[in-house]
Amino acid sequence: MSRAILRHIRLSPTKARLVAKEIQGMNAEEALAKLEFMPNKAAKVIAKVVASAVANGGFDANEVVITSCRVDRAAYLKRFRPRARGMASRIQKPTAHIFVEVEKES
């Protein structure tokens, strides 16, 4: 089993979870092919993490399965926008942690 972790990526965790659920339990080679043609920003980021997890174990992509792919919420970047009458409103820009584990196919 090998894993890869990407922390504090500037990406919404709710949007990234939709992509992560799609590839969980898949063969890594099929998952990378599927992620390549998805239009989401999260797909490109998760593809890099999957490729890193495969390389960390020294495996080929066609001989491993993605056992777990999860996305957790990280800290928000807090920004402020000026509003009427001297007030300000907060803008929260979410970040995420991405964890991918791969295991040799049995």
MOBEL-V748901 format. One record per residue. N is the residue number from 1. PSI is psi in whole degrees, 0 to 359 (999 if undefined). D_CENTER is the distance of its C-alpha to the mean C-alpha in Angstrom with 1 decimal. Layout:
N,PSI,D_CENTER  N,PSI,D_CENTER
//
This chain:
1,136,18.6  2,160,16.2  3,164,12.8  4,144,10.4  5,133,9.0  6,121,7.5  7,150,9.3  8,42,10.5  9,138,8.3  10,82,10.4  11,141,8.4  12,126,9.6  13,327,8.0  14,322,10.4  15,324,9.4  16,329,5.7  17,328,7.4  18,321,9.7  19,320,7.8  20,323,6.6  21,330,10.3  22,324,11.6  23,353,10.8  24,129,11.6  25,358,15.1  26,162,15.2  27,142,16.7  28,324,14.4  29,318,16.6  30,320,16.5  31,318,12.8  32,322,12.6  33,320,15.6  34,318,14.2  35,331,11.0  36,328,13.5  37,6,15.5  38,141,13.2  39,354,14.0  40,152,10.9  41,324,9.4  42,327,5.9  43,319,7.3  44,320,8.4  45,315,5.7  46,326,4.0  47,319,7.8  48,322,8.7  49,321,7.0  50,315,8.8  51,323,11.8  52,320,12.0  53,321,12.1  54,316,14.8  55,326,16.6  56,327,16.7  57,350,18.7  58,27,20.8  59,170,20.3  60,152,20.5  61,333,17.7  62,355,20.3  63,7,21.3  64,158,18.2  65,142,16.4  66,106,12.9  67,324,14.3  68,135,11.4  69,106,7.7  70,152,7.3  71,122,5.9  72,157,9.0  73,138,10.9  74,192,12.1  75,150,15.3  76,142,16.3  77,125,18.0  78,123,21.4  79,158,23.4  80,143,26.8  81,130,28.6  82,140,32.4  83,183,34.0  84,154,37.6  85,35,40.3  86,10,38.7  87,175,35.7  88,148,32.1  89,147,29.0  90,138,25.7  91,125,22.5  92,122,19.3  93,112,16.2  94,151,13.2  95,165,10.6  96,158,7.7  97,133,7.1  98,126,4.4  99,128,7.1  100,130,8.1  101,134,11.9  102,150,14.1  103,148,17.9  104,137,20.8  105,135,22.1  106,999,25.3
//
